[in-house]
Amino acid sequence: LANRFAEQAVRYAFDRNSASGDASLRFLREQAEDLRNKSEIAERALQEYRQRFNLVSLEANQNIIVDNLKSLNASATASRVARMEVEARLDQAEAVLKRSDDAAQLASITESENLGSVARRLAELRSKRVVMAERYGRRHPEMQENERAIEALDKIRESEVRTALGSLRDLRDKALSEERQLEEQRAKAEKAALNLDQLGVEYNILRRTVETHKASYAQMLARLNDATISTQLRGANLKISELATP
């Protein structure tokens, strides 16, 4: 009778340990399955978010926008400097035109080769007229021919001055238009950068959620494996050291 009681006690201890181990394994498996489902749901949500806003890679998108913004800033600055240079030349040319009508100086400011050529020919004719005036009278044929050539070149000079100033104004208008376009593009790029930053907040939340669930799932699998091995190795720590005898 004593041996039967001892055997029942050992069997009871073994069954209790087995039941306890099975319950722990069942709980861990349920938790692991729950974390696996959460991880998959989080990954799907992250993928759907990427597809909805065309975010192949948030960091890559940010780098593209930042590089584009840098390029636009540099182009806008260069365009503004070019426009200011043209405006300065135009103001200087208009001031010279009002003050002295110096064709050579206007040619230098406007960088007009035609106007420069006309200015040199006029200077040569006027210098020649001064020399001829010492020898001939005003009605001399060569003096009259010189005067007609100067008058013709004066008309050409006036036309070239208008053309040169018109070219400068066209350059100014073109530079101003380009500057405005670049400013608009830069404003759009800055807005896109701000929008991407806002998208990045939600993206990072979803990404961290995925990483958290994955890490928790990995930890739970490790605990489940440890518990499984421990349960298989662990038995009842009781044994009958000596059987009872009558």
HELIX and SHEET records of a PDB file:
HELIX    1   1 ALA A    2  ARG A   52  1                                  51    
HELIX    2   2 LEU A   58  ARG A   99  1                                  42    
HELIX    3   3 ALA A  103  THR A  110  1                                   8    
HELIX    4   4 GLU A  113  ALA A  133  1                                  21    
HELIX    5   5 PRO A  141  LEU A  233  1                                  93    
END                                                                             
